[in-house]
Amino acid sequence: MPIAQVIVDVPTSQTNTPYSYGISDQLLDIIQVGMRVLVPFGRRQVVGFVVKLTDNQTFSGKLKNIIAPVDLQPVLNKELLQLARWMAADTYSFLISCLQTIIPGGMRTKAKKFLTVTDEAVLGDNADIFQGHAQIEYVAKELDKSQLKRISSLIQQGLVSEHYSLSNHAHQLTQTAIKAAKSEVELTKIQDELPNNAKAQWRLLELLKQGTEPILQTEAANHKITGSTIKLAEQKGWLTKIQVAKNRNPFTSAVTKSQPLTLNPEQANAVQTINASIDRGANQTFLLEGVTGSGKTEVYLQIIANALQQGKTAMLLVPEITLTPQIVGRIRSRFGEQVAMMHSSMSVGERFDEWRRIESGAAKVVVGVRSAVFVPLDNIGVIIMDEEHDSSYKQEENPRYQTRDVAKWRGAYHKCPVVLGSATPSLETRARAGKGVYQRLVLAHRINDQALPEVEIVDMKQEIAGGPDSDLSASLLTAIEMKLKRHEQIILMLNRRGYSSFVLCRNCGFVPKCPNCDISLTYHKDLGQLKCHYCGFTRPMPRKCDQCGSTKLRQLGMGSQKLEETVNRLFPTARVLRMDVDTTRKKGAHERIIKQFSEQQADILVGTQMIAKGLDFPNVTLVGVLNADTGLEFPDFRSSERTFELLTQVAGRAGRADKAGQVIIQTFNPDHYAILLAQTQNYEEFYRTEMKVRHAGKYPPYYFTVKITLSAENEKQVVAQSFAVLNQLQQRLSPNAVILGPTPKVIKRINRRYYYQIIIKYRQEPTLSTTLTELLNQAQQKSKSGIQIGIDNEPMDFM
């Protein structure tokens, strides 16, 4: 009897290995590895993934059978199943969590349980449960013990039946088509017998004679054939109506075909070197380190073209949705309909259709953000990660994977090169290139030898001391005025959204805080609300102080919303756009804002860090950075690296074409090396300086790190468990391991939970993997008492 090995959708240590299920005769030719199936599991029915088919049965009892397939085709191929197993081990996660992460969110399916009353008398006696409905969804957590007991009794008596239904957010979109029901000869005979005035019917018959493929009803309408004519033909038996698949198109605009550009010597060397690796089918990792504006994208396009010429596919990953419209436009102009796109701003249906288009082989080039690294591309010729340093490539929720590591795993599987591109590579990547683990390719000059922008650092301490308090320095105001007169464009970046950072009572000093988190509320003027950017709590802007009743409330600090208002007030004739999380919530908002600015429908673009990287606006000649040292305030070992990266990237938006660029950086720390070296975009000097700091502090890339986070609603409970975990680590790990903590996180309470963390720094720890796996298994038991434990292998921060 054939047996299916199934990983069930119950993330626990007991279910982290496959369960065996029988396959009935009716399903023998249907069930395949990589499919999702509905299976009995205890008293429930759950969805699971078939990971293996075998004829060997080690279980001596009677196996339960698979109930039904969820999919008609496998959703995961052999490669992606292997990837899930590797990822589970690498991220200390349950296998089912990794399997669910790999498929698009809209395809994730759950089995819902429903209760149906078979005797109406039950409704009157159990109104609190059924509330007059003959059928309800069964949600155990919404019922008390008495109600659960009564339901169990009613099921045993046969007065209530239970059944399951699958819910799936994504589905195949269809549209109506028509197909000839008679032969061409028969259709011609019918045409000959038509009266002279039946012109629409004659046109329809002529259309049906043209081939055997279904004809969309919308296409028939283009031939002046109405729905009533089609309905009449259906009644006469000339044709049949069918439903055919329709792909949702995520691309909102057409593109013009483009041709490869002439490469400069540095670009040509990079393309030649990487293409040689593609040609050999060699798994090699390249660091493409190029200053902003050095033409990295053209290098990407030409190596993708080489992969396609050899019948292979290609993947290009970008860190932000904001980068996707511009780079997708360039790639579509080069490769047309072969391009697919995957990112979170697409609808569930669009992602589902793109996934299917990739899986079928219709799409050969995939462009997308972090999750696109999992797309089911076959025969991959090259994988490219643009802006590889970006922290958004690290998944912050379980499973906490690093996209770079997943890309390298897939590169090894397909025996293809992986290209990591950046003007400011992460220190880990640059260090590996320095040791020869990666091959370093350098683009040291901008296209056409255009000069890097001139960067001025403004010391805001002196600015404030020398005149009235202002968020925009005299230098920046003068530069903006000059650029506006020249009809050139300006980018102003302030990496803080909202109107003001917080509200202060000038009478007693009270600051309104979130009731769920240890953080002050941010004022959003357009909403008239105070908002928590961690849990989403909102409240109306108070008219008087909660503590003393004073009306002397003042909004302090500046957010991107207030900056937009200030710029509009100071430059009333300027056209201003704002781009931050608040203005890009709606579908297509990123692309709309970028398109407007690119077409010079606005003079000034105000925004947060999402406008800092990858965007290419030829008419931008001035970039202003406000509060450049905000990132330096964070108590984290990557603070200097993040500040340098952000400043270098945003400065690179200026002077990218034939006009000289100017950058003004406003800071209260003008002597900090991260800011001084960003002034000259001197990455190599920053790398050498920061590596000394990392070496002295035993930080990556000299040491590997793990962050263990514990949380609970009761602070004493989480503190006690944190010290229990510390004791366990001290007993199992060697004295060479550096263990820091437990300490509260920078924001100790978020969404009514208290967070503590333990940091492990190590070089070689043979027992670490088994110790952390044991901790993962223990976390399941601890969760029953309200304690959650998360393990983050190589975290992006220690906050």
C-alpha positions, 0 to 999 in steps of 0.5 A: 500500500503506498504511503505518503509522508506528510508534515502537518500544519501544526508547528510543534516539536512532535510534528516536526517529522513526517506522519504516515498516511495511506492513499486510497485507490481513488487518489493513487494517481493524484497525490504527488510530492510537494502537494498539500493535502487534507488529513485527519490529525487526532480529532481535527482535520488539518492541511499538510505537505506531502514530502515523500511517497514510499511503499515501506510501512514501519507502522504496525497498526492501521494507517489513516488515509489522506482525506483530499488533495488541496492542490491539483499540482504540487506547490513545492518542487524537489528543490524548494522542499530541500531548501525548507529543510535547510532553512529550518535547521539554519534558522532554528524553526519548525519545518512547517513554518518554512514550508508555509513561508516559501509559498505566497501568502495568498496560497496558504490554506487552512481547514475551518471546522463547521457545526451543523444542527440536525435537529432544530430543537437544539437551537432553542436550548443552545442560543448562546452558541448558535444564536439562531443559525443552523450552521456556525464556524467552530472556533474553540477559543471563542467558547467557554468550557460549558459550551465546549462540553455541550457541543461534544455531547450534542455531537455524540447524540447525533444532534449536531454534525461537524465538517471541514471546509478549506479556505484559500485566499488566492484562486485562479481567475477565470473569464468566459470564452466560446468554442465551436461545437461543430466542424468547420464544414458544418459551420460553413453550411449554417452560414450559407443558410443564414438570411442576408440580415443575420450579419452578426451571426455570420461574423460569429460563425466566421470567427468560430471557423478560424481555429480550435482554440477558445475565443474570449467573449471580450475578443468576440465583442471586438468583432461587433458580436454581442452577448445576445448573439452568442446566447442564441448561437449557444441555444442553437448548438453552434458553440459552447461557453467555457471558463478559461484561466485569466492572469491578473496583470500587476504591470500598470504601464507599458514600456518602450523596448530598449537596447543594451548600452555601451559599457565602460571598461570597469562595467565590461570587466564585471560583465565578462567575469560574471558571464564566464561563471554563467557559461561554466555553470560555476557556483561562485559569489561575486561582490559588485562594489560600485559607487552610486551612479556607476551603472550596476543596473546595466551590468545586471541587465547584460548578465541576465541577457547572457543567462537567457541566451543559454536557455536559463532563467534569472532572479533579481532581488531588490530591498524595497518596494519603492525600487521595484517600479523603476527597475522593473521598468528597465528590465521589462524594456529589455526582456518584455513579457518574460519578466515577472514581479513579486512584492507585498504591494501586489494583491494576493491574486496578482502574486498567485498568478505570477507564481503560477506563471513562473512555475509554468516557465512562462516567466524567465526573469523574476524581479522582487523583494525578499520573498521573491527568493523562493519563487519556483524558477527552474534552471537558474543561470544567475541570482542578483541581490541589489543593495545587498547590505540592506537590513530589509533582506533579513526576515524579522519574524519566524523563520528569521532567514537572511535572504543572502544565505537563501540566495547562496543556497539556491546558487549552489543548487543550480550551480550558478553565480550569485552577484551581491551588488552595493555601493556600501557592502555590509561589513560581513560581505566585504570581509569575505571578499577580502579573504577571497571567499567572494570575488570582488569586482569594483566600479570606482567611477560614475557613468561618463566619469560624472563627478560625485556630488559635492557634500557639505556638512552643517553643524546644527549646534552652531546653526541654532546658536547663531540664530532662531531655532530652525529645522532647515539650515541657512545653507539648505534654504539657500540651495533649495531656492537656487535649485528651484530658480533653475527648475532642478529637482530636490530630495529632502530626507528625514528618517522619521514619519509623522508630524512630530516625534512627541507631544509635551506639556510645557506646564508639568513635562508630561509626555503621552505614551502608548498604553501598550508599549514603552514608547511616546506617541507620535502626532499625525496632524492629517489624522488629528491623532497620536499614534504608536508606530509599534502596536498601532494604538491611536487616540485623538490629539488631546486638548489638555494635559492628561496629568495636570489639565493644562492646555499648554501642549506643544508638538516637539521634534519633526517628522516627514509630515511636518517637513512637508508642511514646512517646505510648502510654507517656505516655498509656496510656489514649489510642488511638493510630494511626500513619500513615507509609510503613511502616503504609500499604503494604497496599492500603486502609491509607490509607483504613482509618486515615483512616476510623478517625480520622474516626469517632473510633475513635482519640484521637491520630494520629501520622504523617509529612508525609502527614497534614499536608495536605488532611485534614479532621477536625472534632474535631481541636483540637490539632496538635503538630509535632516537629522543625519545622526538619528541612527547614531542614537541607537545603542547597537553595534551596527549604528555607524554602519547604518548611518554611513550606508544611508547617507552615502546612498541618499547622497548618491541620488544627486547629480546622476546625469549631466548636471552637477550634484550637491548634498547638504547633511545637517547633523549634531555630530559633524565629527563622527567618522560615519558622517565625515566619511559619507561626505566623500563616499569613502567606503574603503576607509569607513570599512577599515575604521569600523572593522577595528571597532568590531574587532575590539568589541568582538562583533561580526564579522569577527564573531558569529552571533545569536539573539535569544528573545523572551517575552511575556505579559508578566515581567517577573515571569519573563525575567525568571525564565531569562535567567533559567535560559542563561543558566542552561547556556552557561552549562552547555557552552564553552568558556570561549563563548561570550554571553551577554544578558539577560537585559531588557530590550531598548523598548522593554514593553511592546503590545502589552508584552515585556521583552528581554534578550540574551546575546551569544557571541562565538567563533566555534561552539560545537554544542551550540546547534543542539543546545538551541534546538533543545531550547526551540523544543522547550519553547513549545512547552513554555508557550503554554504558560504565556512565555514566548522564546525566539531564536535569531541566528545572526541578527541584524541588531541587538536592540 
